[in-house]
Amino acid sequence: EPHQHQCVATCVDMAMSMAIGKGCRTCRNVVEEGKKTSANRKTRRGGRERAHVKKQADKMDRTQTPIREKLRAANQDELADVAVVGCGPAGVALASELGRRGAKVTLVGPDAPFVNNYGVWLDEFQEIGMEDCLEQVWDSAVCYTREDKELEVKRPYARVCRKKLRDKLLQRCEETNVTFLSSMVQKVEDGTHESRVVCVDGNQIRAKVVAVAAGASGADLIQYEDEAEHALAVASQTAYGIECEVDSYPWPKDKMLFMDFRRHHTGLWEGTALRRREETGLMAEQRQEQGGMKVGDAAGDTHLWGTEKEVPSFLYAMPMADGKVFLEETCLVARPGLPFDVLKRRLEGRLRAMNIKVTRLHDEEWSYIPMGGPLPCTAQQRIAFGAAAGLVHPATGYSIARSLKEAPAVAEALMAGLGQADATAHTVTQCGWGVLWSGERKRQASFHIFGMELLAQLSLKEINEFFETFFILPEKLWRGFLSSKLSSLELLGFALVFFAYAPNTMRFKLLEHLGKHPAGRLMILTYTAQLRHSVEPQEPAEVSVSPQQRVPL
């Protein structure tokens, strides 16, 4: 396997040599003209996989109605209350919620369809009243961490119908008079009471407030917290998938295949993967009869030799009612991201090992999700939303359910800001940022980033141990973690329970990660920021005393 974990010593040295958290945080504009593009900016835009990212974004779907046929054209002579940059699920959802509250909203971006495959937990879409946008629901999901280890996740999982979701969100926009400009945004010019969204074709939209919801591509329009002070680089989740018809499907058809970490992609067991579980169990029994097991010989550890530096990936699969299947090889998180060519090769290797032949290919997907890194700077004059605002769960890559859920609260906050006397762009966006990234939210994010950085460091054996522990935790804990519903204090409780359930090897890894990795230091400093601020010595106030009040010595 040619692609291996990369050394992060530079980041570690940087973090250990800096007093992270002391003094006030500054932010810098990474899109300033003439400034060298940062590594984080490159990663957010797709890194070395940018060509595939663009190929995915440029896909067409003729079943989805163009936005221009749904929404009125924007009047460039009028001043909008809010200009929303980005026409994906997050941007359209925010525009519709603002429109519902009486704002004059203009949606700006390419007139493109929703092209990504979205998998969600059923209860999350039910909470926000979007269950009618689902294409198929499975009563449970199944995971394989080892040949002899099958875990059933008893939580209904669903696939989103992109057309239904888009139609519903655009219908809401149409009903609330949201207007639309089909153009690629070049830059945003900030003003105190009026900002301008400047497009590459020369068109401009004037608005009191600009909201950037253009996904990872919107990172160029957003300022992020100081990267040197943060000391953590952006990682990425990459996945290569196909929607196809196959001659056989060896997994349970009534369950969604959530994770299959078995190493069927290696090519060592061409056409024999289905017999490996029986053989693995037999080898373990033979070892016991010969005087006990050695490390690495237990069922499930067999054939893990040489994988210490292998970037783990897993198969994610959806058997559809119409006979199609969606098969995707996914790398949960890595820095740099596992290349799509490697993921495609692994997926093809898995199919050969399982004696599965693709009889008809309907679609390919190149999924690229930037994860972790600095949060958006909340002092800036424009606001971000969705993936551009850091709403991607750093440990799972999920974002669509959270973005749809957060849209009403963010819209309500922005409307409250617009309703203030002498409102400026800055005062309005501060209302929105207060909802998105309060102190509590930042503590939660620091915990999730800590978990993401841990996952990025784990070997294949260790990541198997991690998920075997994760899914035997009390259901409230693992559900809450995956759905970003645990408070910062509850997350600490989650960590303690996980530590109690974990094997000793994983406990050691957690303690080492907390003590040595900059993500551990960042989490501690974020959690204790309020306490440290309250105990910092205050400068004595100068008191003006009149001559009559002076007391003679």
C-alpha positions in Angstrom: 0.0 0.0 0.0 1.9 3.1 -1.2 -0.1 5.7 0.6 0.9 6.0 4.3 0.3 8.3 7.3 2.2 11.6 7.0 4.5 13.0 9.7 2.9 15.8 11.7 6.0 16.7 13.7 6.0 20.2 12.4 2.5 20.8 13.7 3.4 19.2 17.0 6.6 21.3 17.4 4.7 24.4 16.6 2.0 23.7 19.2 4.4 22.8 22.0 6.5 25.9 21.4 3.5 28.4 21.6 1.4 29.5 24.5 -1.9 28.7 22.8 -4.8 30.6 24.3 -2.8 33.4 25.9 -3.6 36.9 24.8 -6.4 37.8 22.4 -6.9 35.8 19.2 -6.3 37.5 15.9 -7.6 36.6 12.5 -6.2 37.2 9.0 -7.8 37.3 5.7 -6.6 34.3 3.6 -8.0 35.7 0.4 -6.1 39.0 0.5 -4.7 39.8 -2.9 -1.1 39.0 -3.4 -0.9 36.8 -0.3 0.5 33.3 -0.7 -2.2 30.6 -0.5 -2.0 28.7 2.8 -1.9 24.9 3.1 -5.3 24.9 4.8 -6.9 26.9 2.0 -5.5 24.4 -0.5 -6.9 21.5 1.5 -10.3 23.1 1.8 -10.4 23.6 -2.0 -9.6 19.9 -2.7 -5.8 19.7 -2.4 -4.3 17.3 -4.9 -7.8 15.9 -5.6 -9.2 19.3 -6.8 -9.7 18.0 -10.4 -12.0 15.2 -9.1 -13.7 17.6 -6.7 -14.5 19.9 -9.7 -15.6 16.9 -11.7 -18.1 16.0 -9.0 -19.4 19.6 -8.7 -19.9 19.9 -12.4 -22.1 16.8 -12.7 -25.6 17.3 -14.2 -29.0 15.9 -13.3 -31.7 16.7 -15.8 -34.4 15.4 -13.4 -33.8 18.5 -11.2 -35.5 21.7 -12.3 -33.1 24.7 -12.8 -33.4 27.3 -10.1 -34.0 30.1 -12.6 -37.3 28.4 -13.5 -38.4 28.4 -9.9 -37.2 31.8 -8.5 -37.5 35.3 -9.9 -34.4 37.0 -11.3 -32.6 39.3 -8.8 -32.9 43.0 -9.4 -29.3 44.3 -9.1 -30.5 47.9 -8.6 -32.3 46.9 -5.3 -30.6 46.6 -1.9 -31.3 43.1 -0.4 -31.4 42.5 3.3 -29.2 39.4 2.9 -27.3 38.0 0.0 -26.7 34.2 0.4 -23.8 32.9 -1.6 -24.2 29.2 -2.4 -27.0 27.2 -3.8 -26.4 23.9 -2.1 -28.7 22.5 0.7 -27.3 24.8 3.4 -27.5 28.0 1.3 -31.0 27.3 0.0 -32.2 26.3 3.5 -30.9 29.5 5.0 -32.4 31.7 2.2 -35.8 30.0 2.7 -35.8 30.6 6.5 -34.8 34.2 6.1 -37.5 34.7 3.5 -40.1 33.1 5.8 -39.2 35.8 8.4 -39.8 38.7 6.0 -36.2 39.4 4.8 -35.5 40.4 1.2 -33.1 37.7 0.2 -31.1 37.1 -3.0 -29.5 33.7 -3.6 -26.3 33.9 -5.6 -24.3 31.0 -7.2 -24.2 28.6 -10.1 -27.5 27.1 -11.1 -26.4 23.5 -10.4 -28.3 20.4 -9.1 -27.7 18.6 -5.8 -25.2 15.9 -6.8 -23.9 14.3 -3.6 -25.3 11.2 -2.0 -26.6 12.0 1.5 -27.0 9.4 4.2 -28.7 10.4 7.4 -30.1 9.0 10.6 -33.9 8.8 10.2 -34.7 10.4 13.6 -32.6 13.5 12.6 -34.7 14.2 9.5 -37.9 13.4 11.4 -37.0 16.1 14.0 -36.9 18.8 11.3 -39.9 17.6 9.4 -38.0 16.5 6.3 -38.8 12.7 6.3 -40.8 13.2 3.1 -37.5 13.9 1.3 -36.1 10.4 1.9 -35.6 7.9 -0.8 -35.2 4.7 1.3 -35.0 3.8 5.0 -33.3 0.8 6.6 -34.3 -0.3 10.1 -30.7 -0.8 11.2 -27.1 -0.7 10.0 -24.4 -3.2 10.3 -20.6 -2.9 10.8 -17.7 -5.3 10.3 -14.5 -4.5 12.1 -12.9 -8.0 11.9 -13.7 -11.2 10.1 -15.4 -12.6 13.2 -16.9 -9.3 14.4 -20.3 -8.1 13.2 -21.9 -5.2 15.0 -25.5 -4.2 14.5 -26.4 -0.5 14.9 -30.0 -0.5 15.9 -30.8 3.0 14.6 -32.8 3.5 11.4 -30.7 4.9 8.6 -31.9 6.6 5.4 -30.8 7.9 2.0 -31.9 11.4 1.0 -33.6 11.9 -2.3 -31.7 14.8 -3.8 -34.5 15.9 -6.1 -37.2 15.8 -3.3 -35.0 17.8 -0.9 -34.1 20.4 -3.5 -37.7 20.8 -4.7 -38.9 21.3 -1.2 -36.3 23.9 -0.3 -36.8 25.8 -3.5 -40.5 25.7 -3.1 -40.1 27.4 0.3 -37.8 30.0 -1.4 -40.4 30.6 -4.1 -43.2 31.1 -1.6 -41.2 33.7 0.3 -40.1 35.7 -2.7 -36.4 34.8 -2.6 -34.7 36.0 -5.8 -31.8 34.4 -7.7 -28.7 35.4 -9.6 -27.0 32.6 -11.5 -23.3 33.5 -11.4 -20.0 32.5 -9.9 -18.9 34.7 -7.1 -15.5 36.3 -7.3 -15.3 38.3 -4.1 -17.2 40.2 -1.5 -16.7 43.8 -0.8 -17.6 44.6 2.8 -19.3 47.9 3.8 -20.7 49.2 7.1 -24.3 49.4 5.8 -24.0 47.9 2.3 -21.8 45.1 1.0 -21.3 44.0 -2.6 -21.2 40.5 -4.0 -19.0 40.7 -7.1 -19.3 38.0 -9.7 -16.9 36.8 -12.3 -19.2 37.9 -15.1 -19.4 41.5 -13.8 -22.8 41.2 -12.1 -23.1 42.6 -8.6 -25.6 42.2 -5.8 -25.9 44.8 -3.0 -27.0 43.7 0.4 -26.9 44.8 4.0 -25.4 41.4 5.0 -23.6 38.7 3.1 -23.9 35.0 4.2 -21.4 32.6 2.7 -22.9 29.1 2.4 -21.0 27.8 -0.6 -19.5 24.6 1.0 -15.8 24.0 1.1 -15.4 26.2 -2.0 -16.7 29.2 0.1 -13.6 29.0 2.3 -12.0 31.6 0.0 -14.5 34.1 1.1 -14.2 33.5 4.9 -11.6 34.5 7.5 -10.5 31.7 9.9 -8.9 31.9 13.3 -5.2 32.4 13.2 -3.7 29.2 11.8 -0.4 29.5 13.5 -2.0 29.9 16.9 -4.4 27.1 16.2 -1.5 24.8 15.2 -3.8 22.2 13.6 -4.0 21.6 9.9 -7.2 20.8 8.0 -7.7 17.1 7.3 -10.1 15.6 4.8 -12.6 12.7 4.4 -12.4 11.2 0.9 -14.7 8.6 -0.7 -15.1 7.0 -4.1 -18.5 5.5 -4.8 -20.5 3.9 -7.6 -24.2 3.5 -8.1 -24.6 0.3 -10.1 -26.3 -3.0 -10.6 -24.4 -6.1 -9.5 -24.8 -9.9 -10.0 -24.8 -10.6 -6.3 -24.9 -8.8 -3.0 -23.5 -10.8 0.0 -24.4 -8.5 2.8 -27.9 -8.3 4.4 -30.3 -6.6 2.0 -32.6 -5.4 4.8 -29.8 -3.4 6.5 -27.5 -0.6 5.5 -23.8 -1.5 5.5 -22.4 1.3 7.6 -18.8 0.3 7.9 -16.9 -2.8 6.6 -13.2 -2.4 7.7 -12.2 -6.0 6.6 -9.2 -5.9 4.4 -10.8 -7.5 1.3 -9.3 -4.7 -0.8 -5.8 -6.1 -0.6 -6.0 -8.6 -3.4 -4.5 -11.4 -1.3 -7.8 -13.4 -1.3 -9.1 -13.0 -4.8 -12.6 -14.6 -4.9 -12.2 -16.2 -1.4 -13.3 -13.5 1.0 -16.6 -15.2 1.8 -14.6 -18.2 3.2 -12.2 -16.2 5.3 -14.4 -16.0 8.5 -14.5 -19.8 8.7 -10.8 -20.1 8.1 -9.9 -17.4 10.6 -11.9 -19.1 13.3 -10.3 -22.4 12.5 -6.8 -20.9 12.7 -7.6 -19.4 16.1 -8.8 -22.8 17.4 -5.6 -24.4 16.2 -3.4 -21.9 18.0 -5.2 -22.6 21.2 -4.7 -26.3 20.8 -1.0 -25.8 20.2 -0.4 -24.0 23.5 -2.1 -20.6 23.4 -2.2 -17.6 21.1 0.4 -15.1 20.3 -0.1 -11.4 19.7 -1.6 -11.0 16.2 -2.8 -14.6 15.9 -6.3 -14.1 17.4 -9.3 -14.3 15.2 -9.7 -10.9 13.7 -6.0 -10.0 14.0 -5.0 -12.5 11.4 -3.5 -11.0 8.3 -3.0 -7.6 9.9 0.7 -7.8 9.4 2.2 -4.8 7.6 -0.7 -2.5 8.3 0.8 -0.2 10.9 1.2 2.6 8.4 -1.7 1.8 6.2 -4.4 4.5 6.1 -7.6 2.6 7.0 -10.7 2.7 4.8 -14.0 0.9 4.8 -16.9 -0.1 2.5 -20.2 1.8 2.9 -23.1 0.3 1.0 -26.8 0.9 0.4 -28.9 -1.8 -1.2 -31.8 0.0 -3.0 -35.3 -1.3 -3.5 -35.1 -0.8 -7.3 -32.3 -3.3 -7.6 -29.4 -0.8 -7.7 -26.7 -0.6 -5.0 -24.5 2.3 -3.9 -21.0 1.1 -3.0 -18.5 3.5 -1.6 -14.9 3.1 -0.3 -14.4 5.7 2.4 -11.4 7.0 4.3 -12.9 8.5 7.4 -10.2 11.1 8.0 -6.6 11.5 6.9 -4.0 14.2 6.3 -3.5 14.4 3.4 -6.7 12.7 2.2 -6.5 9.3 0.8 -6.4 9.8 -3.0 -9.5 8.8 -5.1 -7.3 6.5 -7.3 -6.4 4.5 -4.2 -10.0 4.3 -3.0 -11.2 3.2 -6.4 -8.5 0.5 -6.5 -9.5 -0.7 -3.1 -13.2 -0.8 -4.0 -12.5 -2.8 -7.1 -10.3 -5.2 -5.0 -13.1 -5.7 -2.5 -15.6 -6.5 -5.3 -13.2 -9.1 -6.8 -12.6 -10.7 -3.4 -16.3 -11.0 -2.8 -17.0 -12.4 -6.3 -19.2 -9.4 -7.1 -19.4 -8.3 -10.8 -20.8 -4.9 -11.8 -23.3 -5.5 -14.6 -24.3 -1.9 -15.1 -22.7 1.4 -13.9 -25.1 4.3 -13.4 -23.0 6.9 -11.6 -19.7 7.6 -10.0 -19.1 9.9 -7.0 -16.0 11.6 -5.7 -16.8 12.9 -2.2 -14.3 15.3 -0.6 -15.0 16.8 2.8 -12.5 19.1 4.6 -12.5 18.3 8.3 -11.1 20.0 11.4 -8.7 22.9 11.4 -9.4 26.4 12.6 -12.9 27.6 13.1 -14.2 30.7 11.3 -13.3 34.0 12.9 -16.4 35.3 14.6 -15.3 38.9 14.5 -15.6 39.2 10.7 -18.2 41.3 9.0 -19.8 38.6 6.9 -21.3 35.3 8.2 -20.8 31.8 7.0 -23.2 28.8 7.1 -23.1 25.1 6.5 -19.7 23.5 5.7 -18.2 27.0 5.1 -19.0 27.8 8.8 -17.4 24.6 10.1 -20.7 22.7 10.7 -19.2 19.5 9.4 -18.8 17.1 12.3 -15.0 16.7 12.6 -15.2 13.1 13.6 -17.8 11.8 11.2 -18.1 14.1 8.2 -21.8 14.6 8.7 -23.2 18.1 8.1 -26.5 18.2 6.1 -28.9 17.4 9.0 -27.1 19.8 11.3 -27.2 22.6 8.7 -30.9 22.1 8.0 -31.6 22.1 11.7 -29.5 25.2 12.4 -31.0 27.3 9.6 -34.1 28.6 11.5 -32.1 29.7 14.6 -29.4 31.5 12.5 -32.1 33.2 10.4 -33.9 34.3 13.5 -30.7 35.8 15.0 -29.9 37.6 11.8 -33.4 39.1 11.6 -33.1 40.2 15.2 -29.9 42.0 14.2 -31.5 43.6 11.2 -34.3 44.9 13.3 -32.0 46.8 15.6 -31.8 50.6 15.4 -28.6 51.7 13.5 -27.8 48.1 12.6 -24.6 47.6 10.7 -23.3 44.5 8.9 -21.0 43.8 11.8 -23.7 44.0 14.5 -26.1 41.8 12.5 -23.5 39.1 11.8 -22.5 39.1 15.4 -26.0 38.0 16.3 -25.6 35.1 13.8 -22.1 34.1 15.0 -23.4 34.1 18.5 -25.7 31.3 17.6 -23.3 29.3 15.5 -20.1 29.5 17.6 -20.8 30.4 21.2 -18.3 29.5 23.9 -20.3 26.3 24.5 -20.2 25.4 20.8 -16.5 26.0 20.6 -15.9 23.6 23.6 -17.9 21.0 21.8 -16.0 21.5 18.6 -12.6 21.2 20.4 -13.7 17.8 21.8 -14.8 16.6 18.3 -11.6 17.8 16.8 -9.7 15.9 19.5 -11.6 12.8 18.4 -10.9 13.5 14.7 -7.2 13.9 15.3 -7.2 10.6 17.2 -8.9 8.8 14.4 -6.4 10.2 11.9 -3.6 8.6 13.9 -5.0 5.1 14.5 -3.8 2.0 12.8 -6.2 -0.4 11.3 -6.1 -2.6 14.4 -6.6 0.4 16.7 -9.5 1.8 14.6 -11.2 -1.6 14.8 -10.9 -1.5 18.6 -12.2 2.1 18.7 -15.4 1.3 16.9 -16.0 -2.0 18.7 -15.9 0.1 21.9 -17.9 3.0 20.5 -20.9 1.0 19.5 -21.2 -0.9 22.8 -21.5 2.3 24.8 -24.9 3.3 26.2 -27.1 4.2 23.1 -27.7 7.8 24.4 -24.0 8.5 24.3 -23.0 7.2 20.8 -26.2 8.6 19.3 -25.6 12.0 20.9 -22.0 12.1 19.7 -22.9 11.2 16.1 -25.7 13.9 16.1 -23.7 16.7 17.9 -26.3 16.7 20.7 -24.1 16.2 23.7 -23.2 19.3 25.7 -19.5 20.0 26.5 -20.0 18.5 29.9 -21.8 15.5 28.5 -18.9 15.0 26.1 -16.6 14.7 29.1 -18.9 12.1 30.5 -18.8 10.3 27.1 -15.0 10.3 27.3 -15.0 8.8 30.8 -17.4 6.0 29.9 -15.5 5.3 26.7 -12.3 5.0 28.7 -14.0 2.6 31.1 -15.2 0.4 28.2 -12.0 0.5 26.1 -9.3 -2.1 26.2 -6.0 -1.1 27.8 -4.3 -0.5 24.5 -6.9 2.1 23.5 -6.8 3.7 27.0 -3.0 4.2 26.6 -3.6 5.7 23.1 -6.2 8.1 24.5 -3.9 9.3 27.3 -0.9 9.6 25.0 -3.1 11.6 22.5 -4.3 13.9 25.3 -0.9 14.6 26.6 1.2 14.9 23.5 -1.0 16.0 20.6 -1.8 19.7 20.1 -5.5 18.8 19.8 -5.4 17.7 23.4 -3.8 21.0 24.5 -6.3 22.9 22.4 -9.3 21.1 24.0 -8.0 21.7 27.5 -7.4 25.4 26.8 -10.8 25.8 25.1 -12.6 24.1 28.0 -10.8 26.2 30.6 -10.9 29.5 28.7 -13.8 30.9 30.7 -12.3 29.8 34.0 -8.9 31.3 33.1 -10.5 34.5 32.0 -12.4 34.9 35.3 -9.2 34.4 37.4 -6.9 36.6 35.4 -5.7 39.5 37.5 -7.4 42.7 36.6 -5.6 46.1 36.2 -6.6 48.4 39.0 -8.9 51.2 37.8 -7.6 54.7 38.1 -9.7 56.8 40.4 -9.8 60.5 40.1 -9.7 62.2 43.5 -10.4 65.8 44.0 -8.2 68.0 46.3 -10.9 68.1 48.9 -11.0 64.3 49.1 -7.3 63.9 49.7 -6.3 62.6 53.1 -3.1 64.2 54.5 -0.4 61.8 55.5 
